[in-house]
Amino acid sequence: MPKLLPLSSQSDAAIEALLDAAFGPDRHGRTAYAIRSGMRWLPRFSYAILRGDGEFAGLLQSWPVALIDEDKGTEIPLIMVGPVAVMPQWQQGGYGRMMMDRLVADADDMADAPLMMIGDPEYYGRFWGFSAESTGGWKAPGPVEMRRLLMRGVKQAPALPASSAGMLGPRQLHPAETGRPA
Ligand SMILES: CC(C)(COP(=O)(O)OP(=O)(O)OC[C@H]1O[C@@H](n2cnc3c(N)ncnc32)[C@H](O)[C@@H]1OP(=O)(O)O)[C@@H](O)C(=O)NCCC(=O)NCCS
């Protein structure tokens, strides 16, 4: 039986090796990295999945980010979900869904900001209701396919309206609980 644990159960080296295997070593140039630049992942919303034999097979990290409107001086806190990564040889085995199911359940219980991510709507929309419907006014510090810029509200923090606008970036005004560095 696979086991879902807090990501803090794994070493930094093991986490980096898994991310390299899932995304390739050039992953640091991705827009998602710029959005959360300098932030630490959120221990409460980050997970590891271990196979029955104890092998580290996948991880999910979440980050404190924000939608920032510099003209107005406003910052709306968001929780960025991802990377969601499963080792190539064990993809399509349900591990991604297990981690996302837990994240969404924990976020509905405990998160105080809506979730956002860059990901395939065919996956994250189909199973967990993420949508690009209200993110059309958002900008990112790098290239992003707008259909893949997704949001989902949580119980304590509904999804932002379609009129929401601004630049995605690391949180400045609303620091979150600390985790380990990127
Ligand atoms: C994307 C990823 C996390 C999915 O995890 P996984 O454990 O391989 O997938 P699951 O077993 O949970 O998927 C279950 C279902 O989702 C579907 N699915 C998986 N990835 C999908 C995608 N990108 N788009 C659409 N459907 C997808 C599967 O076909 C399967 O559908 P089915 O039950 O109808 O057959 C994993 O494949 C991965 O690490 N990929 C490389 C890294 C990546 O692209 N991460 C996402 C961006 S942060």
The ligand as a Gaussian input file, in Angstrom:
#p B3LYP/6-31G(d) Opt

LIG

0 1
 C        0.886000      14.975000     -13.886000
 C        1.204000      13.927000     -12.826000
 C        1.481000      14.602000     -11.511000
 C       -0.034000      13.003000     -12.679000
 O        0.180000      12.043000     -11.683000
 P       -0.007000      10.487000     -11.996000
 O        0.179000       9.746000     -10.726000
 O        0.888000      10.133000     -13.142000
 O       -1.505000      10.443000     -12.520000
 P       -2.741000       9.703000     -11.893000
 O       -2.507000       8.234000     -11.884000
 O       -3.110000      10.365000     -10.635000
 O       -3.816000      10.083000     -13.040000
 C       -5.062000       9.556000     -13.031000
 C       -5.861000      10.016000     -14.250000
 O       -5.494000      11.333000     -14.671000
 C       -5.155000      11.363000     -16.034000
 N       -4.046000      12.294000     -16.246000
 C       -2.808000      12.249000     -15.693000
 N       -2.069000      13.309000     -16.103000
 C       -2.871000      14.038000     -16.923000
 C       -2.681000      15.246000     -17.652000
 N       -1.529000      15.934000     -17.605000
 N       -3.721000      15.698000     -18.397000
 C       -4.898000      15.032000     -18.447000
 N       -5.132000      13.866000     -17.773000
 C       -4.126000      13.393000     -17.015000
 C       -4.742000       9.957000     -16.333000
 O       -4.899000       9.671000     -17.696000
 C       -5.718000       9.169000     -15.475000
 O       -6.985000       9.157000     -16.083000
 P       -7.915000       7.841000     -16.076000
 O       -8.116000       7.507000     -14.614000
 O       -9.154000       8.262000     -16.779000
 O       -7.099000       6.820000     -16.812000
 C        2.423000      13.038000     -13.224000
 O        2.136000      12.343000     -14.416000
 C        3.740000      13.785000     -13.391000
 O        4.504000      13.901000     -12.439000
 N        4.062000      14.290000     -14.620000
 C        5.295000      14.998000     -14.873000
 C        5.344000      16.293000     -14.124000
 C        4.179000      17.202000     -14.427000
 O        3.888000      17.490000     -15.576000
 N        3.506000      17.680000     -13.375000
 C        2.338000      18.537000     -13.471000
 C        2.650000      19.994000     -13.537000
 S        3.010000      20.704000     -11.951000

